[in-house]
């Protein structure tokens, strides 16, 4: 079971990610990458609940983690449950609606930064929210690459896929989001911030 400190960081990280998605991305139909991006695509096309779709997509990664990295399993499972809950809880709120609609580029960068810091908080404490960030953490150990860079690469594939389904504006705003997110995660998880 996670310690009190780990539990608090899992809550904070999951909350930051959910707020970045709900307050800055969903109102202007911008995509994130990874399984969250796929869940957002399902939301924009079919009005599916982002948290539920994200949970379903994450299940195979959790099965893999159970057999190959059990130490990360419980913290990541808690992160996934909290993130899914927070995303669906705050989806109906849009406190920055006028700013988001008038400044879509700034909103995409702010949302991506918020999400990236949230992922960084989780990853620095051996937790994640499942999905591609957990997969990236497992791969980063084997490939000896920064986890933020791996997440950025994986996110790019999802955004390109989503870019084919939506407008060119959505595509470029999504690129801004995942770039800000990858940089924020990379900086937050770098050795510079670890001491």
N, C-alpha and C positions, 0 to 999 in steps of 0.2 A: 504494500500500500504506500502511496506517496506521503511524504512528510507534510507538515502544515505549510512550510515554505513552498514546497513543490505544488501543493494544492492551490495556493494563492497564485503562483505564477501560471499554472494551467488556466485558472479562471481569468486572469488578466490577459494572457495571450489570446485565449479564445474570444474574449470580449472585444479586444482590439480588432481582431480579424472580422468579426461579425459587424461591428460598427462601420469599419471601412467599406464592407460590401453593401450593407443596407443603406447607409447614409450617403455614400458617394458614388457607388457604381450602379445599383439597381434603378435609381430614379432616372438615369439617362441611358439605361440599357448598355452599359459597358461590361466587357468580359474580364474575368480574371483567368488565370491559367489553371492547369491541373483538373482535379475532379470537381473543384468548386466552379471552374469555368464551364465544365460540361453540365453541371447542375444549373448554372445560370442560363445556358443555352436552352435547357429543358424548360426552365421557368419562362423565358421570353417567348418561346414558341408554343408551349402547351400549358402555361401557367401552373406548372408543377411546383410543389414546395421545394425550395432549394435545399433545406436541411435534410429532408427525407431522401431526395435523390443523391445527395452527397454521401449519406450513410450507406445507401445501397451500393454505390460505386466503390466505397472504401472496404467493404467486407472481404474481397479477395486479398487485399494487402494485409489485412489483419490475420487472415488464415496463414499467409506466408510468414508474418511476423511471429505468430504463435510457435511455429516450428523452427524458425531460424534466429530470432532475437527476442526471446521471451522477456528479457529485462525491460524492453521498451514497450511491451504489449499493454500493460495495465495503464501506464501514464498516457499513452496515445489513445487508448480506448476512452478514457475519461475526457481527454481533449476533444475527441470526435463527438462524443455525446453532448458536451457543453457547447461546442461550436454549432452543431446542428440545431440545438435548442435555441441558442442566442440568435442565430440567423433567422429562424422562423418567428421568434418572438418580436424582434425589432423590425422585421420587414415592412410592417404597416406604418412605421414612423418615418417621417421625412422632415426633420427639424431644420435642415439647411436647403430646402427645396429651391428657393429663389436663387441662392448662390450657385447651387449645383447646375441649374438650368442656364444661368447666365454665364457661368465660367466652367464649361465642361472639361477643358484641358486641366485647369488647376484642380478641379474636383477629382479627376482621374489620378493625378499625381498624389494628391492628399490621401485618397482612398488607398492607392498602392503602397504609399509609405506607411500608413496605419496598419495595413495587412502585413507588410514586410516586418515591421517591428513586432507585431504579434507573433509571427512565425519565429522570429529571432528569440523572443522571450521563451517560447516553448522549446526550441531546439537547444538553447543554452542550458536547459534544465532536463535534458534527456526525455523530452516529451514531444508530441506532435499532435496533429489532429487526424492522423491517418492519411489515406489517399496518397497523392504523389509526393507530398513533403516527407512523409514517413519513408516512402520508397527512395526518395533522394537521400535521406539521412543514411539509410542502409547502404546505398550505392556509394556515397561519399567516403565511407570507411574503406570500402574495397578499392575504389579508384583513386583515393587520396586527392580529391578535389574539394573545393569549398562548396558546401551544401547550397548556399545562395545561388551560385553559378549553375548548379545542376537544376535547381528549381526554375531558374530563368529559362534554361533550354527547354525543359518539359512544358513550361507555360507557353512558350512561343508556339509549339506545335498545336496546342489547343486553341490559341488565339487565331492562328492562321486558319484552322478549321472553321472557327466561328466567324471569321472575317468573310468567308465565302457565303455565309448565310445572311449576313446583315450588311449595313451600309459601310462605305469606305471610312466615314467619320467614326463609326463604332470600332472599326479595325484599328485605326490610328490612335484613338483614345485608349483602346485596350493595350496597345503596344506601350503607350506612356505608363499605364498602370503597372504592367508586369515589369517594366524597366525600373520604375521607382521601387516596386516591391522587392525585386531581386537585389538591388543595390542596398536597400534598407536591411534586408535579411543578411546579406553578405557583410555589411559593416557591423551589424549588431553581433554577429557570430564570429567576427575576426578576433585574432589574438590581441589586437589593440584594446578591445573592450573586455577581454577576459580577466584582466587583473584589477 
